Each structure stands twice: as C-alpha cells, then as structure tokens.
Amino acid sequence: MKLNNAIQLHAEDNVVVALNSFEMNEEVYIKEIGLNLKVVNKIPYGHKVCVKKINAGDKILKYGECMGIATEDINLGQHVHVHNVRGLNESERLVSVNDFQLEGVGVNEDY
C-alpha cells in the first residue's frame, strides 16, 4: 500500500507540506485528494510543494491563509520557499486576516 508523503492543511491551499525529503523527480502522493505529481527539484522535509500553478504576485496559501506572495511564477512540483516567496508587509497581513475571517466570527474585544 502506498503511503501519503505530504499533507494538505486546507482544501484551498496551493501548497502541500512534505512529510519527508524529496529528491528531484520523486512523487508527492496524497490519496485523499488524488494528488500524484513529481517534484522538479529537491525539497527538504517540512517544506512546501506547489500543487496549483502560482503566478508571480499571487498569494501562497497554507492553512487556508496567505503566508506570502510569489516573487516569480511557481509551477507544479516546485519547491516553495524564500527563494520564490516574500513575506507580507503589515498592511498585507491585516488584509489577509480580513480576507479569511469567517462570517459571524469576530475578535474577542475583551483582550
């Protein structure tokens, strides 16, 4: 039986997390979402793998939230990390939080 070697943390994510290190051309496999693709470069354990085409300027979605902005086009199977992603500035972080708030769920104003 083939075992999953990556995990998708949210259905909307455009990346998955490697559960082991990958060598070039190894397969990323997640049975539950029908994912079976080859990585195009080495990817260390715990790092992100692109599973939906990401264009330069697009959001990197992990946990269903924006974790950064692509600085270049990122193709399926590519390593997603600091070499092709930039962090969010303060205003982008605030927009990101608002983008992903659930309807009817507010911030506890007691804090």
Buried (B, 14 or more C-beta within 10 A) or exposed (E): EEEBBBEBBEEEBBBBBBBEEBEEEBBBBBEEBEBEBEBBEEBEEEBBBBBEEBEEEBBBBBEEBBBBBBEEBBEBBBBBBEEBBEEBEEEBEEEBEEEBEEEEEEEEEEE
